[in-house]
Amino acid sequence: MGVSGALAGMVAMNELSGVHHKLLTDFVAGAGFTGIAVALMGRNHPVGIILASLLFGVIFQGGAEVAFEIQGFTKDMVVVLQGLIVLFSGAMAYTLTPLVARAYHALTRAPSAEAAHG
Amino acid sequence: MDSLLLVVDVFASTLRLATPLIFCALAGLLSERAGVIDIGLEGKMLFAAFAAASVGVATQSLWLAIPAALLVAVALSLLHGFACVTHPGNQVISGLAINIIAAGLTVVLGIAWFAQGGQTPPVADSVRLKPLLDVALLGQNILVYLALVLVLAVWWLLFRTRFGLRLRAVGENPAMVDAAGVSVALTRYMALVGNGMLCGLAGCYLVLAQNASFAPHMTAGRGFMALAAMIFGKWHPVGAFWACLLFGFLDALAIRLQGAKLPGVGEIPVQFIQATPYLLTVILLAGFIGKAVAPKALGSPYVKSR
């Protein structure tokens, strides 16, 4: 828990001394909650977390740029996209697993069965 | 006389502010007693509020606005159930996903439909829920009374009916319920439907009674506050009800004390009082009211082992 608090503190450090140079209200902007989603999507594995957070960072920054370029595109669309990613590749990650497993079994078993015949 | 009026006034606004919390806490209670963590209360309430507002604006009908809100919230609940009852998905991620999607999609749809920066226009007066009586304390709208009745109803459902026994058993020991021939998934889905309806009512209340229109992120953490109240109340409807009243009272106090100076202390920052519910939950749970024991099977998807 202590280490976790220290790491969360580093987020604030980064935002304050690296980005804003001043304390803004609500400057974390939901980073904490997105962080939970990212951690769980990375399946609680350090490497997975790096990949997941890179993805979310790219989407967030890219969304900000696109919103700047194109009229009618808002940052909220980015939020929806992030939510859908969390839903489909986080929460529903196991939805397709049995299907994939069955397909994999079918594929790996078929050649060996033929080999037994031949 | 003046101070009596003030007390009545604060109590009345306590009730009004506690009502959405009560709906949400009961919603969370139903699903968590059945073993499904629900941190998506916030998102469901937000989406329901948006549905109530946009249907209310479009059709000018109260009797379409409320079912629309309930329907949307139940649909989100069923999505939650599909991800983590039918499939062994993570309940926390699923709830989080619902929150994120609701926060984004309501604003996107709001901008697309009404072009007011995510807000909806105010609903007509005929669509709004007005106080039933013109008396100081009892002058509340029907949803406030419904919330009070539902506290007892949920208690009765959970602790006095066969369905309630099954629901609680599914949250404690799903394998046993399964062995007794009752479907774990079906029970959890039914709990989730009830959960969605209660969240929908909370959303209705926000738009049709408390405010007159939908504003982006208008739930402002009430879903999480309700979760805290539910844990504070040790997963019991009546306990959660008192916790909601306490939080509502602090909220009412925060509004009252804006800029007021207390003798000896000076002006209390409103933010301090707004933070008090969370502080209270942590401090009191840490040692004063004893351990809050969660349902045993909370958070674990039930997979029939072969």
Interface residues (C-beta under 8 A of the other chain):
Chain A: F33 T34 I36 A37 L40 M41 T74 D76 M77 V78 V79 V80 L81 Q82 G83 L84 V86 L87 G90 A91 M92 A93 Y94 T95
Chain B: L79 F82 A83 C84 H87 P88 G89 N90 V92 I93 S94 L96 A97 I98 N99 I100 I101 A102 A103 G104 L105 V107 V108 I111 G118 P216
